[in-house]
Amino acid sequence: MEFRILGSVDMVVDGEVRRPGSIKERIVLASLALDVRKSVSSDTLINRLWEDRPPVSPRGNLRSLTSRLRKATKHPGTHKSPVVQQDHGYLLDVVPQSIDLYRYLLLSTRARHLVDGGDDEGALQALDEAVPLWRGDPLAGISGLWAEEVRRSLTPRLLAAALIRAEIGLRRGHFADIVGSLVSLTSQYPEDQRLAEHLMLALYGCGRTSEALQVYQRTWRRLREESGVEPDHRLRRLQKSILRNVPIGELVPGGVREQLRSATGPPPDNLPPAAGLVGRDQERATLRGALEQGESAAGGGGSVALEAIEGMSGVGKTALAVAVGREMRHLFPDGLIYINLRAHAGAAAPMSPGAALDFLLRFLGTPTDRIPRDLDSATSLWRAMLTQRRVLVLLDDAADPDQVRPLLPGDSPSVVVVTSRRRLVGIPGLRRITLSMLPERDAIALFRRLVGEERTRGDAEVADIVRLSGYLPLALEIMAGRLNSHPTWSLSDLTRRLLGSSQRISAIRDGDREIWRAFEFSYRLLTGEQQRVFRRLGLHVGPDITPEAVAALTGMSSHRAEHVLEDLLDRYLIQELVPGRYSLHDLLREYAQILASSEEPETERAAARSQLIDFYLRYADAADRTLYPHRSRTPLDAVAHTIPEWADQAQARTWLGAERENLLATAENAWDAGPPRRAALFAHVLAGFHDAERLGSVAAELIRRAAAYWQTTEDRAEEARALIDLCAARTHAGLLPDAVTAGKRALNLARSLGDADIVAEALTRLSVPQTFLGDRRGAAVLQREALDIRLRVSDRGQSARAQNNLAITLLHLGDLDTAQELFQSALEGFEASGHHRLMGLAHNNLGDILGERNKPGEARSSYERALRIFETHGSAVERATVQLNLADLLQHFGEFDSSLDLYQKALPVLRDASERRTESIVLNGIGVILRRQGRREASVRHHEEALGVARAIGAAPEEAQALLDMAVTEHHFGADEAAASHAAAALEVARRIGAESEAARARELLSVLRS
């Protein structure tokens, strides 16, 4: 995705130009693009949008503008937008090179460097790339003080490319070739004296002396009239020279360039050959830009520019540094210097700073007898030698900051690039580029380049190999070498060896090269404590880990665990993709597992795993009790483990959300680790979270296994609770008949136990799939019994839940008065017992009934209150449910675009959660909006998709609704025969389930169609 502001403000997505829909959206986009990767405050944006006439709610309007902009800038592949809210403002999170202005300036700067280095042809190539980027006045079509100021400030920088091209033309004597473009530019920018100077020289060189002098007169007049100033001394001197007929050759700058090279021979260069870097476009552009900016800063007298390329072993740090160094060698006329500092050279110790300085000084030609023996004197001599030299120094495989500091020049036009497997902190002015794995596309391209196109035509097999190699460049090189050394092997042969090995890491080898040895160098440099933590990380089955979980794995305090994790992070043995959460690369995880198996007894490993399972179980149980206190709960077995106390529901929900994948993986692992009772309890603890957040098929399978386990025991109450959990899980999965079966078994067990709490919970859970199957009256009977039980126990919170559930069913049965009375009572109960999430559900339900009573304004207020509550206390699914209800309602206000936007926000959330019934409702709602927009084919397609989903899960009410709305759509577009067929089918379904409202609508439509 590219962003363009040199001309009209727009975007280019997959080669297609897209323009934001309104001027104000373009102003926001242009503001963020100009300050790319910097937060632009809301106040600044408001000022640029409305200047001194803001609307009543400027921040609300700004949110709407940025929301539309985020939608317009979603990446086709990731569906993520680079427009990000941050620090009371917004930023555009893209690389600067994706914006035409920054590409233009980068190319202009490169052209200037090339001209100064004597490479006019290279400069012209860079200019040829730059010129098409400037399509017209910046921010074309945008008026206002800010836009005018931007145009004024950018004009001199944008003219740089034209001036460089003119300089080359003048120096070559191609005067006539450049006159036309200079005339055009001076007419646009009549006060620019450098343009006037170049045009005067070009005209004078063509023999058009009088015209050259006329340019001076026009410029003089314009400056006097517009600004009240005289032309500068350069322009005045040029006019006088033309009047004296000074030869043009004496007036055109000859490009005398100062050379700092040694007179005795070519500049030193021991930089390794570039191996043909694949991918790394963003990092390459960042480093290239840093070297160019460093040159500019150094030319102005600044201190040495320092760049660090950091990352784990085998990620391609040296390859990137060498490739960019070779590419930008024209910036370093005094040499390219490479030295391997050997931090990870196996048995050899890292090179000392003294030894490194000895090499560097000799390389620059210092006689042996003049090299100081003490470190401070050698450092001073090194810095003195670089004071007037512009060289690129590559310090490869640095061990730590102490090794690097003595090797850094002082004030010098030179640039130093350091590569390291360790985070280099404490070096002032150091800028960091961190490398991670290659994207899949680049990894595939690298493997194909190393092996050749002929043997890598199988796309799927190549994708498997690069995935199994962890997208790590060194691993890919090793596997490519292994394949190349076996001409008879196919891609399948190589894949089988990766998959067939019990330890994948051992299969990534080629001759003397083995990937695990690269990791071993880093591991052996760790302290004993750091090694132990690294090994234990291999026992963790989830995708990431916190210091608290590491403390459970190791027995150390969480504070100490965090300290050691920071040490491992500094050495790029782990990653921190989210603050406070650490993860291992796939191959490093496997290496840690191998170390744990080989260096720790099985009893210690088993004990560590058990401690980790208990940690997650206890924390999850505490969060579950905080969030879902109404659940009928099986108590955990007593263990000696700290039980956390959550400050509030929001903190508990945040923890559960962050640990979701870890909890599922650990709960699954608990069945393998044993005992099965603990695994079954873990599934029960997660059931409440699954009910609210829809954790997917893994959670559903855990709950099924738990129910099966309890059947084998004598614990009937635990079995009943597990069946209640299973009923809910199968309901969410759309397995409605199976859910009813589980619910009935739970209810029968609960009745036989005489446990009123479990009976009430079973009645409530069973009523839900019965409702979805269309048996609303049967569901109401179950819910009334549950309410009676709750009222007898005098539990206000549980009674409110039962009232809320019964009210929902009565609403669909048409008993609006009783339903509203129950909803109101339930809301009061939730407020009294402090159940924020349930308060949100009640407000949502009140919105439903107010909508049915044709009170759209009050209904909207209820839905909006529910959304506000769910922003803090609800799940993504609950927010999506309210969004679809509000989307339905907004159609009453004629806000069809807003309605469609809400539907489209809710749909992916519901699909991710496998909420099939609600997915059907949303699809149907989108179909209705599309009908109103006159899009018949799209409308019918969405209704058909909604119908298919409803029928697949047996959701009869949704089936009837989809048939009805499809009939209305067909009738709207004149297809009355198809409409009558759908309406008749809807009537049949509505009669079967006793849905009087839907049946009445179907009969009314059929009457119209048959008249």
N, C-alpha and C positions, 0 to 999 in steps of 0.2 A: 504494500500500500504506500502510495506517494502522496505528498501534500504540496500544493502549488499556490504561491502567493505573488509571484512575479508576473502580474497580469491579473486575470480574474482569480478569485479564491475558490479552489476546488480540490478534488481528490482524484487519484487514478488507482482503480482497483482492478487487477487482472487485465490491464490494458484499456479499461473502460473509464472515461472521464465522468465523474459524478460531482454535481454541484449541490452544496447544502441548500435546503429549500427556501430560506429567507435571508435577507441582508444581515439580520442580527445574528443568525447562526454563523454566517461567514465572518462577522466581526469577532465572535468568540473563537472560531477556529484559527483565524489569522493571529489573534492575540496569543493563543497558546503555541502556535507554530513559531512565532518570532522569539518567544522565550522557551523554546523546546526543552523539556525535562526540568523546567523550573516552575514552581507553583506561582500562578498568577492569582492574586487575591480577588475575592468576590467584589470588594469595593472598587478595585481597579477596573474589573470587567464591567461593572454597572456604570461607572463613569464613562467608559468608552462606548457603551451601548446607548446611553440616554443623555450623556453630558449633564446639563443642568436641568433636565426635565424628566426625571425618573418617574415610572408609573407608581401606583399606590403600593404595590407589593413587588419591588424590584428583585428581591432575592427569590421569591416564588417564581417570577418570570424567568430569572436566570436558571433556576433548576429545571424548568421546562425546556429551555433552550439547550442546556447541556444534555438533558435526557434524550432529546431528539438527535443531538449531535452524536451521542454515544451509540444510538441505534444506527445512525448512518455510517459510522466508522467501525462497525463490528467487522473483525477479520473473518473472511469467508471460511477459513479452516478451523480457527479456535473459537469463533463467535464471541471473542473478547474485544472490547474497545480500548484503544490507547488513551482515550480521554478519561482521566482519573481524578477523583476528588481528593484533595490533600491539603492539610494545614489551612483551613478556612478559605480554600480557593480550589483551583483546578490546574492540572498540567497535562501536557501531551507527552506520553511516555513512548517515544520512538527515537531511533538514532537520528542525529542531526542530518545525516546524509540522505534521509528519506524526504527532506524538505528542499524544494528547488533552490531557495535562497542560499542555504548552506552549501549545497553542491556547487552552485555558481561561484560562491566566494572561495571554496576550497580549490576549484579548478583555476580560478583567477590567481590565487596565491601560488599554486603549483606552476602556472605559466610564468609568473614573475621570477620564481626561483630558477626555472629552466632558462629564461632569458639571461639572467645574471650569471648563469653557469655556461653560457655560450651555446645552449641547445635551442636555437630558434625553431627548428622543425618540431621538437617535442613540445615547445610552448604553443605553437599553432595547433597541434593536435588537441592539447588541453583546451584551447580557446574554441575550437570547433565543437567540442563537447559542451562548453559553457553557453555559447551564443543561443542555441535553441531554447535554453531554459528561461531566458528573459523574453517573455511573450508580450510585454507591455508595461504600463505603469504599475508599480506594486499596489496591491489591494484595489485593482480596477473595479469601479462600480460602487465603492464604499466612500461615502463623504463624511465630513466631520473633522474636528480639530485634530483628533488623534491620528486619523488616517493621513491627513495632510502632513503632519509632523513626521510620520513614518516615511512617507515618500521623500520628504526633504532630506531626512537623515540617511536614507539608503542610496540616494542618487549618486553621490561621489563614489561609493563602494561599487555600485553596479556599473559605473562607467569605467572601472579599472580594466576590464577585459578589452573594451574598445580602445583604450589608450595604449595597452600593451601591443595589440595588433597593429595600431598605427605606428608605434615605435619601430616595430620590426619592418614594416613597409617603408618607413623613412630611411632606416639604416640600409635597406637593400636597394633603395632608389626606385621603388615601385610607387612613385608619387601619384600617378593617375588612378591606380587601382584603389587607392584609399580615399580619394576626394569625395566620392559619392556618399559613402557612409558617414564621413565626418560632417558634410553639409547637412545631412539629415539630423544628426545628433545635435549640432549647434543650433539648429532651428528649434529643437525641443528644449535645449538647455542653453539659452543664449548668454547666460551670465557665467558659465563655466570657462575659466581662463585657460585651463590646460587643453580643453577641446579647441578653443580658438587658436592657441599656439600651434597645435598639431595641424590644423586646417591651413593656417598661414604658411607653414613649412611645406605642406603638400602642394599648395597652389604655386608657391614660389619655385618649388622644384620642377613644376610643369611649365614654367615660364609665364605664369599668369600673375605677374607682379602686382598689377593694379587691383586685381581681385583680392590678393592677399592683404593689401593695405586697406581695402574696403572692409574686410573682416575685422581688422583692428579698429577702424572708425566705428563700426556698428557695436562692437563690444565696449569701447570707450563710452559711447553715448548711452548704451543700456546701463552700464554700471553707474554713470553719473546720475541718470534719471531715476533709476530704481533704488539705488543704495547710497548715492552720494559719495562714491569713492572713485579713485583713479585705478587704472590697470596696474598690476604688480610690476616689479622691476624686470622680471623675465620677459613679460610681454612687451614692455616698453623697449627693452634692449633688442628684442627680435625685430621690432618695427624699424628701429634705427639701423640695424644691420641690413635690412632689406633696402632701405633708402640709400645705403652706401654701396649696394650691389655686392655685398660680401658673398663669396661662393657658397653654394648650398652645402657642399661637403664640409665646410667649416662650421656650419650652423647645426647640422644634424649630429646628435651625440654619437660618438664612435663606439661606445660600449667598452671603454677601457676598464678592465676588471682587475681588481686587486687579487693576486694569487698568493696564498700563504704556503704553497707547497715548497718543499725543499728543492734547492737548485741542483742537488746531486742526483736526482732520479725520481721515479714515480713515487706516489704516496704509498705508505705501508698498507697492506691489505691481506689479512689471514682469515677473513670471515669464511666459514665453510660454504661450499656451493649450495644454492637454494635447491631443495629437493622437489619443487613443484607442489606448493601448498594447495590443498583442496578445501573449499569451504572457508569458514572463519571470516566471512565477509565483514561482519560488524566489528569484530576485534581487529581485523586488518585495517579497516578504515579508521578506527579509533587510534591505533598506533601510528598509522601514516599521518593522521591529522596532528597527533601529539608531536611527531618529529618536525612537521612543518611549522607548528606553533612554536616549538622550541627554537627553531632557527630564527624565527621572527623576534622572539624574546631575547635571544642571545645577541642578535644584531643590534638591539637597542641597549645593550650593555647589561642585560640581566645575568643572573647566575646560571650555572649549568642546569640543564633539564634532565630530570630523573624519571624513568619509567620502569615499572616492575611488572613482569608477566609471571603470574603465580598459578598454581594448580597441582593436582595430584600427579603421581608418577604416570608417565606414558600418555599425557593428555595433549602433547604437541607444543610445549612452551618454546623450546629451542627452534623448532621448525618455523613457528610464526615469527620469532625475532629475526632469524636469518633471512627469511623470505622478504620481509618488509625492509630490512637493512639493505639487501641487494637492490630491491626496487627503488629505494630512496638514496642510493649512493651518490647521486648528483648533488645532494645537499651537503656532502662531507668531502670537500676537496683535499683535506689533509689526511684522509685515511680511514680505514675500517679495521678495528682491533677486536679480536676475539680471545677470550681466556676462559678455560674450564676450571672452576674453583673446586670441583671434585667433592661436593658435599656427600654424594652417594656413589662413591667409586669403589665400593666393596671393601676389601681389606685395607686399602690405603686411607690414610686420614685426610680430612679436607685440607686443601692448600691453605697455608698460613698467609695472612696479609703481607708479611715480609717477602715470602717467596713469590707471591703474585706481583708485588711491586718490582721485584728484581726482573721478572719476565717482561713486564710492561716497559720499564726503562730501557732494557736491552733492545726491545722491539723497535723503540723509537730512535735507536742508534746511539745510546749513551755508552761510552766505553766502560769496560768492567771496572777499571780503577777509579772511575768517577761515581760509581753507585754507592751511596751511603749504606753503612751496615746497620744503623739504628732505624727503627720504624718511622719515627717522627721526621727525621731528615729525608728519608726516602719519599715519604708522603709530600713533603714540601717541594722536593725537586720535581716529582710527577706533576704536581699542580702548577708549578712554574712553567714547565714545558708545554702545558695545555692552555696557558693564558691567552695566546694568540693563535692557537690551532683550533680548527673545527673538525673534530673527528667523532665517529660513532664508536663507542666502547660497549661491547657486549660481555657482561659478566655472567657466565652461564653456570647454573647449578650452585647457587650461593647457599651457604649453610645457615647464616644468621646475620643480623645487622652488624655485629661486631666485626665480622669478616669483610663486610662491604664498605663500612665507613672510611677506612684509610685509603680506599681505592677511588674515592670520589674526587673529581676535580673541584677547584674552588670556583672563582669567577672565570667563566670560560664559555666560548660559543659552542662547546662540545655538547653531545647528548650521551647519556649513559642509560643502557637498557640492562636490567638484571632479571634473570630467570631463577625461580626458586620453588621448591616444594614446601616452603614454609612462609607464613605471613611475615613480611618484613616490616616491623613496627619500630617507631622511634627514629626514623630517618626523615628529617624535615624536607618538605617539598616533593616527596616521593608520590607519584601517581600510580595507581594500581589497575592492571587488567587481569581479571581472574578468568581462567579457562575452565570450562566444564566439558561434558561429553559432546561429541559432534551430534548435530541433528541427524535424524535417520537419512534424509536425502543426501547430506554431505558424506555420511559414513559409507553409504552405498557407492557414491561417486569415487571415494578414496579407494575402496576395495576393488572396484572395476579398473581404476587406473593402474593399480599395482599388479593385477592379474591379467588384465586385457579383456576387451569386449567379447572376444570369441568364446571364452570359457565362462562368462558370467551373464549369459542371456536369460537365465531363469530368475525372474524378478522376485518371486516368493522365496526361493532358496537363498538368494543373496540377502534378502531382508532378514531371514532367519539367522544367517551367519553373523551379520553385523549386530543383531540383537543379542545373540549369545556371546558375542565379544564385548558386550557392554558399551558399544558405540565409542570405545576407547581407541584412539589412533594407534598406539603401540600394539595393542592386541590385534587390531586389524592388519597391521604390517606383518606381525608374526604369523597369523593365519594365512595371509596371502603368500608369504614365503613358504609355508608348509605345503600349500596347494601347488605352488610353482615347482617345488622340488619333487612332486609326484605327478608327472605328466599324464599318467593313466587315471588319476582320480577325477571324479566329477564333483560338482557342488554337493550332491547328495552324500558322497563318501565323506566329505569334510564335515557335513552337518551331523552325520551318524556318529562320528568320533566325538563331536562336542556333546551330543545328547547321550551317547552310550557310556561315557565316562562317569563313574560315581562322583568324581570331583571335576567339574567342568574346567576349573582353573588349571588342572594338570594337563588338559588337552590343548591348551593354548601355548604351544611350544613349536620351535622350528630349529633343529640343530642345537646350538648352544644357547639359544634365546628361549627363556621361559618367563611368562608374565609374572609368576609369583616371586621371582627373584627381584624384580623391580620394586615390589611391595616390601620384600624382606629387608632391603637396605633401609627403608624408612622405619620399619618396625624395630629393628635392632638398635636404632639410635634413641629409642624411647627409654624412660626410666621403668623400673619394675612395676610401679603403681600404674603408670600409663599403659604398659603392656597388658596388665591384668584387666583393666577397663576395656581396652580394645578387644581382647579375647571374649569377654563377657557380652559385648555388643553383638557378637555372632550368635548368641543364644536367644536373642530377641527376635520374635517372629513377625512383629509389625513393621510398618514402613518407616516410622520415626520414633524417637524416644526422648523423654525429658530427664532432667537431672534427678527428679524424684524416683522415676522408674529405674534409673541407673543405680541409685542408692539401694533400692530393693534387690537388684541383681548382685551387688557387690558387698553390701553390708556397711558401706561407708555413709557418712552424712550427705544429705543432698547438697549442702554448700560445698563440701569437698568434691563431690561428683561433678558439680558444675565447673569447678576449677580445672579438673582433669579433662573434661570435655573441651574446654577452651584450649587446653594445650594440644589436644588431638586436632581440633579445628585449625589451629595455627599451622599445623603440619600437613594440612589437607588430607588427613586420613578419614575425616568425616566432613559432612556438609551441614550448614545451618540455613535451610531454605526458608524457615519461618523463625522469628525470634524465640529462642528457648527450646527449639525442637531440632533434634539432630538426626542425621541419617547416614547410611553407608552406601557407597556405590555397590552395585551387584557383585562385582568381582572382589572388592575388598570385604564385603560381607562373607563371601564364601571363604576367603583367606582367613578371616577371623574365626569362622566355624572350624576350619582345619586346625588352627592353632589351639582352639579350646579343646578339641578332641585329643590332640597330641600332647598338650602340656598340662591338662588338668584332669584329675581322676573323675570317673563317671559319677561317683557319689556327690562330689562337689558341684558338678554340672547340674545334676538332678535337683539338688537342694536350691541352687540359684534359680532354676526354672520355676520351681514350686513357689519360692519367695515372690517371684515376679507375677505369677498367676494370682497369688493371694493379694498382692498389692493392687492389681487392676480390679479384682473382684470386690475388695473392700471399698475402694474409691468409687467404683460404679454403683455399689449398693447405697453408699451415703448420698450420692447424687440422685439416685432413683427415689430414695425416701424424701429428699428435699423437693423434687419436682413433682412426684406423683404419690402424695401421701395417702390417697384414697385406695390404693391397690390392696387387694387381699394378698398378703405377703407370707412367703415361707421364710422363717428366720435362718440366718447363716450359722454355720457351726462356729464356735468360739475359737479364735486363733490369736496368738500374741502378735498383733499387728496394729499400728497406729491407725485409728479411724478418723478421717478428716471431718472437719465441721465447715460446711460451705457458708459463706457470708450471706448469700441469698440465692434465690432461684436462678437469677441471671448467671451467677458465677458457676453454679452446678451445670447449667445448660451449656455454657461455653466450654467447660471441661469435657463434657460428654461429646460435644460436636468435634472438638479438636482431637479427641482420642478414639473417635468412631472406628477407624480402620484397625487401630491397635487392639481395641476391645474385641472386635469380631475375630481377628486373627488369634488372639490369646484365648478367647473362649473356645475356638475350634481346636487349638492346641491342647486345651485342658482335657479333652477326651483322650488324646494320646498319652498325656502325662499321668492321668488318673489322680485320685480315684474318681469313678464316674459320678458319685454323688456331688462332688464339688463342681464338675462340669455341668451337671443338670441344674445346680443352684445358679451357676453363672448365666445359663440360658434364661432362667426365670428372672434374674436381675435385669437383663437386657430387654426383656419383653416389653416393659413400659416404655423404654426409649424407642423400641421398634414400633410400638403402637402410635407414638407421636411423630416419629421422623421417617418411618418406613426404611429400614436398614437393608432391605433387599433379600435375595434368595438365601444368602449365607445365614442370616439371622433366622429366617423361617425354618431352615434345615436344623439349626441348633435347637430351636423350640420343639420341632418334631422329635428329635433324638431324646430330648429331656422327657417328653411325654411317654415315649416308649420305655425309657429307663424306669420311670416311676411305676409303670405297670408291673415291673418285675419285682417290686418291693412291697412291703406291707403298709407303706405310707399313703393311705387313701386320700388324705387331705392334700398332700403334695401332688398326687396324681390329678386331683380335681383342678387344682390351680394351674397345673401344666396344661390341662385340656382347655382351660379358659384362655391361656396364652395362645394355644394352638388355634382355637376358634378365631381369635382376633387376627393372627398372622395369616390364616387362610382367607379371611374376609378381605384383607388388604391386597392379597395376591389375586383376588377375583375368583377364588375356588369356593364359590358360595355353597354348593351342596355339601362339600367336605367340611366347610366351616360349621354348617348346621349340625352335621353328624358329631363333630367334636364338641359343640356346645351342648347338645342333648346328653352326651355321655357325661360331661362335666356336671350338668344339672342333676342327673340321676344319682351320681356319686355324692353330690353335695346334700341332696335330700336324704340319702341313706345315712349320712354322717350327722344330720341334724344341725349343721353349722349354718346359721342364718346369714352370716357375712358372705360365705362362699356361695350360698344359694342365690343371694341377691346379685352377686357379681356374675354368676353363670346366667341368670335370667337376662341381665343387661346385655351381656356379650352375645347371647343367642338371638336377641331381638334384632341385632344389626343385620346379619345376613338374611334373616327372614324378611326384613324391610326391603332390602335390595332385590330380593327375589320376587317382590310384589305382594307378599302376605303382610300387609300393614295392620290389618285388624288382629291377626295372630300376634304380631309384634307388640301391639298396644296392650294385649292381655298380659303378656310377659312383663312389660314395663310397669303396669299397674301393680302387679304382685311385688315387683322389686321395690316400688315406691312405698307400698304398705310396710314392707320389712324395714326399710330405712327410717320411716316415720316412727315405728315402734321403738327403735333403738335410740332415737332422739339425737342422731348425729347430723348437725345442720349441713355440713359440707356434703356428706353422702346423700342426704335427702335432696339437696339442690341438684346434684348430678342426676338423680332419678327423675326429678321434675323436668329437668332440661331434656333428657332423653325422651320421656313420654310426650312432651310438648312438640318435639320435632315430628313425631309420628302423627299426632292429632292435627298438626298443621297440614300435612299431606292428605289427611282424611277429611279436611274441610271444617273441622271444629275450631274455628279461629278464636272464638272467645275464650274457651278453656285453655287453648294453647298459649295465648298471650298472657293469661293470668299465671300459668305455670312458668313461662319464661321470666316474667317479672319477679316471681317469687324465687326462682332459681338464681337470678342475678343478685338479688339481695342476700341470698345465702352464700354465694361465692364471695361477695364483698365482705360479709361478716367474718368469714373464715380465712380471708386473705388469699384465695386461690386466683391469682392474676390470669393465668392461662385460661382457666374455666370462665372467668369473667369475659375474656375475649370471645370465647365460643358463644356465650350467652348473648353478647351484643350482636354477633353475627346472626344468630338465630332470630333475635328481635328484628333485625333488618329484613329477614325473610318474611316475617309475618306482617310487618308494616308495608312491605311491598305488595303483599297479597291484598292488604286493605286499601290499596291505592293511595298510600301516603309516601310518595317517592322521596320527598325532602327529608322526612324523619328517618326513612329507611337508609338513605345515604349517610346521614349523621351516624347511625348505628354502625354501619359498615366501616366508616372511617375511624370511629372509636375502636372497633375491633382491630383494625390494621395497626393503629398506634400501639395498642397493647401487645400485639404479636411481634412488633418490631423488637421488643425487649424480651417478652416472655413466651413467644410462640415459636413453632417450628416453620420451616420453609413450606411444608405441605399446608399447614394451617393458614399461612399468609396467602398461598396460592388459592386456597378455597375461598377466602374472603375476596380476593381479587376477581375471581370468576363471578361471584355473586354481585359485586359492585359493577362489573362489566355488563351483566344482564340489566342492572338498574339504569345505567347511564344511557341506555337506548331510549328510555322514557324522556330523557332531557335532550335527545337529539345529538348527544356527544358520541357519535359513532367511531370516530378515529381514536378517541380515548378508550372507548370500550374495546376496540380491536387490539389496542396496545396492551391492555390489561390481560386479555385472553392469551395473547402471544407470550406475555411474561409468565403466565401461570402454566402453560402447556408443557414446556420442558421440565419444570419442577415435578409436575405430576407424573410425567413419563419416567423420569429418573427414579421416582418412588414407586413405580408400578401401580399407581392408583388408576386402574383401568376404568372404573365406573366414572370417576370424576373426569378422566380424560375424555370419555364419551360426551359428557356434558359440555366441556370446553369446545370440542370439535363441532358440536352441534351449534353452540353459540356463535362461533366464527362463521359457520354457514349462514346463519341469519344475517350477520353484518354484511357478508359478501352479497347476499340477495339484495339488501338495501342499496348497495353500491352498484347494482346492475350487472354483477359478474356471475352469470348463471352457471357456467361449467364449474367454476371453482366452488360455488355455493353447494351445488349438488354433490360434488366430490367430497366435501367436508361432512355433509349429512350422511353420505354412504359410509364414510369411514367411522363416524360416530355410531351408526347402526351396527356395523360389523363388530366393533368393540363391545357394544352392549349385548349383542347376541352371543358373543364368544364367552362371556362370563355369566350369562343368564340374568342380566339386569333388566327385568321387564319394564319398569317405569321409564328408564332411559331409552329402551327400545321404542316404546310408544311415543315418547317425545320426539325422537329422531324421525320416525315415520310421519308424524304430524307436520313437523317443520319442513320435511322434504316435500310433502304434499302441498304446503303453502307456497314453497318456492316454485314448484312446477306450475301451479295455477297462476302465480304471478307472471310467469313467462309464457303463458298460453298453452301449456301442455296439460290440458284438463284430463285427458284419459289416464296419463301416468299419475296425476294428482289424485284422481278418484281411487286408483289402486292402492296408493300409499295410505290414503285416509281410511279406507276400509280395513286395511291391515292394522292400522293404529287403533281403530275402534274395537277390533277383535281382542287385541292385547289388553286394552284398557278395561274391557268388560271382564276379562279373565282375572285380573288382579284387583278389581273393584276400584279403579281410579276414575271417580266420577267426573272430575274436572277435565281430564284428558278425553274421556268418552264424550262429554258434552261438546268439546271443541271439534272432535272428529265428526259428530252428527251434524253440527252446524256447517262445517265445510262441505260435507257430502250433500247437504240440502242445497247449498249454493251451486255446486257442480252439476247437480241433476236438474236444476230448474231451467 
